[in-house]
Amino acid sequence: MLQKITATGCAVTALIAAFVAVEPSGALEAVACALSVFGIAAELGAEAARGPASLRMHLIDSLYGLNEDALLYRIF
């Protein structure tokens, strides 16, 4: 459903840029981390969404509310 939402590509690109700007280990690791964070936020948003419009809202809320505990729970 994520591909049906306009501007998600722009949003993930902005997130990647932010990660690359602060990651001293290199761009590849930063991109992988940013994509993982965005994917986890999309999964969390999709759990509450009923369609593409509500997914957009829940995705933004998930990105805003994501914390280390939520990420670690989803990764491991």
N, C-alpha and C positions, 0 to 999 in steps of 0.2 A: 504494500500500500504506500510505502514511502516514495516510490517513483511517481506517484500520482499527485504529489504536493509540489507546487511551484516554489522555487527558491531554496529547496533543501540542498542542492548542489552549492549554491552560494553560501549558505550557512555553514556547511561542512568545510568549505574552502577557507572561510574566515576563522573557523576553529583551528584548522591546520596551521594557518599563518600565526595564530597566537601561540600554539604549541612550539612551532619552529623558532619563534622569537625568544623563547625562554628555556629551551632544551639545549644544554651544553654538549650532550653526547652526539648530536648530529641530527640532520633532517630526517633520515630514514626512521629512526626511533620515534621522533616527534610525530611524524605522519601516522605511523602505526598506532601510537597512543591516542592521537586525536580521532582516528577512525574508530578505534575501539570504544572510546567515550561516546561518540556520536551514535554508534550502533547500540550500545547499552541504553542510552537515553531513548532511542527509537523503540527498542523492545519494551521499555517501561511505559512509554507513551501508548504503544499499541495495545497494551493490556487493558487500558482504560478507554481506548477509542472505540467509536462505533462506526467510523468511516473516515475518509481522508480529511475532512474539515476538522473533526474533533481530534484526529491524530496530530495535526499541526499544532493545535493548542496544547495538547498533552505532551508533545515533544518539547516544546519550549519550556513548559513547566518542569519536565523531567531534567532538561539541561540545567535549569536554574537551581533545582533542588538536589542535584547529584552531589554526593559526598564520597569520601574515601571508603566508608563501610559498604555503601551500595555497590561501588565499583568492584571491591574485593569479593563481595558475595557473588556477583555475576560472573566474575572472571574465574574464580576457583570454585 
